[in-house]
Amino acid sequence: MSKILIDARELRTTTGRYVERLLHYLQQVDKKNEYVILLKPKDIDGWIPTNERFKAVTCPYKEFTFREQISLLRQINEIKPDLVHFGMVQQPILYRGKVVTTMHDLTTLRFRNPAKNWIVFSIKRFIYIWVNRIVAHKSLRIITPSEYVREDVAKFTRINIRKIITTYEAAEKITSPTEPIIDLENESFIMYTGRPLPHKNLDRLIESYSILKKDNKSLKLVLAGKKSFLYRQIEKKVLARGLDGVIFPGYVSEGQLRWLYENTIAYIFPSLSEGFGLPGLEAMVHGAPVISSSYTCLPEIYGNAAEYFNPLDEEDMAKVINKVIKSSELRKKLIKKGFAQAKKYSWQKMAEETLAVYEDILGRD
């Protein structure tokens, strides 16, 4: 039996779905190893292990801090694990034990977050580039969520691609009862859900929607997500240009999100950069036709179950969306293909493949 430490500090963040599902299924598939799970203080009471060999430990050290580099390093050394799995690149770079690191994508290296101070963000991004390369070289294995990211990481960090393992993520149906959004009942709408960061390409989606409106007067565009600074800025721009029909419902519950997926004419994913593209796959699970950007990993993940457009071309985006919303037959085909495509992915399989990575490393002793 080995002691494996998993850094789950991002459990309740926007990227935490991966580590949450990994922990859920590892408790089912690993019959022998002992696990120590590092959690932020605010999450320690909210994650209850179902396997007695899994133990939650409080870790108060934030990402991208000196305490992460010094105090977290000390905490890990005191635990004395046989293997550490960092679910993100941020980690103590001086740790010299056996390490597996999940690198979700390199988007942060290529797109600036306008909600952050430009100088501070630029400095952090410079450090982040350096950390990515160091971590890639010192980790015994790198895990990525798609072949696109696998090749991208190998090229960027100049490591042997055989060191990188792809473990595909998955989407599961929302189990919460559907909650209709009253203002959208009996309305025809297309939708996007997620963060409004620049690489999500919402400005071009809104522009393509304005083109669509010329021949689809009653069509609505729903942009769902917590009304952050960036969403408020987008909403202000929409109001300033007098474009009606763009709906900002803000944060939606699981039941409301399920209702949106099940009632939308199509789910639109205009992103310029993704590591896996989970929202589009989740839309497929709920029977929404998916229309996607043709960039990065998205054709790899969605296969022939989506219609694709050039995300830098608003006219092309509008043309493809219009083709789908005008054809009920095409939408039925996309829904059928979407169900089949989503079934190709499994969180349990992802956990089993991750465990195989652990066992491969631990078996070398």
Secondary structure, DSSP 4 states (H G I P E B T S, - for coil): --EEEEE-TTTTSTTTHHHHHHHHHHHHH-SS-EEEEEE-GGGTTT---SSTTEEEEE--PPTTSHHHHHHHHHHHHHH--SEEEESSS-S-TT--S-EEEE---SGGGT---TTS-HHHHHHHHHHHHHHHHHHHHH-SEEEESSHHHHHHHHHHHT--GGGEEE---------SPP---GGGTT--EEEEES---GGG-HHHHHHHHHHHTTT-TT-EEEEES---HHHHHHHHHHHHTT-TTEEEEES--HHHHHHHHHH-SEEEE--S--SS-HHHHHHHHTT--EEEE-STTHHHHHGGGEEEE-TT-HHHHHHHHHHHHT-HHHHHHHHHHHHHHHTT--HHHHHHHHHHHHHHHHTT-
